[in-house]
């Protein structure tokens, strides 16, 4: 969340309106063409069901990586400068808003909700499900991993 906040500080809201149309077209292309094609190409050989593939394609991948990579454009005006960064930021915000809000409905529609599990679990809640113990290894002085 911190990196999204920091990356958001690079955005000038007055510069988002002129690129909104471009960002919307890119979002639509990614959401309804590029991502589904990529997901089906990657997941079909693993014999994933079409419902799993559809949900994965709809959920997509969103993260700070695309915005971080777009910072390269900000530092090099030859790549489009702030316009590229603002487009990437806008696409990410539209994607999170649209797909994030509709993901539960899409999962229900595709019958991909397991009612026997608590969907409110966080990653740390699974810690108690398995007996896990840290491994301790004693290293002698001069071992190559020391330092």
N, C-alpha and C positions, 0 to 999 in steps of 0.2 A: 504494500500500500504506500510505503514511503517513496519508492521509486516512481510510482504513478503520480504522487503529489509533486515530487520534484520535477518530473518531466512536464507536468501541467503548468509549472511556472514559466516554461519556455513559450507558452502559447499566448498569443495576443488575441483576445476575443474579437476585436475589430477586424482581424484578418481571416476569421473563420467563415464569415458570410460569403465572401467572393469565391471561396473554394468548395462550398457546401455541395454544389451540383456535381463537381468532379468526384468528391469524396463519396457521395451517394451512388454514383455510377460504379465506382470501384467496389464499394460495399456490395452492391447487387451482383456484380460479376464474381466476386469472391464467394459470396454466400450461396448463389444459385447455380454457378457454373464451375469455377475453378476448384473450390474445396470439395464439392461432391465427386467430381471426376477423380481428383487425387485420392480421396478416401476410398472410393470403390476400387480403384486400381491397386491400392496398397492392401486393403483388407480382404478382397476376394480370394487371393491365393491362400489365405489363412482360414478359409471356409467360415467366415463370420456371416451371421444371418443378415438378410437385407435390412431388417429392423435395426440391428446394431450399427450397420453401416450408415443408415439414414440418420440415426440419432447422433452418431459421431460427426457426420458431415454437417448436421445442423448446429451442433454445439461448437464446432470449430476450435481453433486455438487462438486465444487472445493473451497477450502478455506485453510486458514492457520491452521485449526484445525488438519488436518492429520499430517502436519509438526510439529506442536507443540507437538502432542502425540508422534511423532517419536523421539523427544528430550529425552524422557524417555530411549530409546534404547541407545542414546549417553552416558547417565549418568550411564548405567548399561551394562558393556561389555558382560554379560551373554546373552543379547538379540541381540547381533550382532553389537553393537556399531555404528560406523559411516556408515557402509554398509547399515543398515536399514534406517537411516536418508537419506543417499544419494539416495537410491532407491525410498523412498517416495517423496523426492524433485524432482527427475527426472520424476517420474510418473506424478506429478502435472504439471511440465513444459510441458511435452509432451501433456498432456490432455488439458491444456489451449491453446497451440499452435494449435493442431489438431481440437479439438471441437470448440474452440473459433473462429477460422477462418472459419469453415464450418457451424456454426450455422445459419447465415442468409440464406445460400443456402438451408439448411435442412428445415428451416421454410417456405421458398417459395415453396419447393418441396412438403411439406405436406399441403400446402394451409393454413398456420397458421399466415399469415400476414394480419393485418387489415389496409387497405389502408386509411381508414377514420380517423385514429389516427396518431398523431405525435410520431413516435418511438424514437425520439431524446429527449423526455422529461426525466428529472431526477426526483427522488423522491420528491425533494423540489418543482418542478413545479406543482405538484398536490395539493399543499397547497391552491391555490386560487380557486380550483374547488368546495370546500364545505365551508360553513360558520362554522368555528371552533373557539372556544374561550377557553382559559384556565379557569379552575375552581379554585376559591380561597376558601380555608377553613380556618376559624379562629380557632385556638386551644388555649385553656385556659392553663395557667401555670400548670405544673404537668401532662399534657397529656402524655400517653405512647409513642406517636410517636416523641415527642420532644427529641432531642439529638441523 
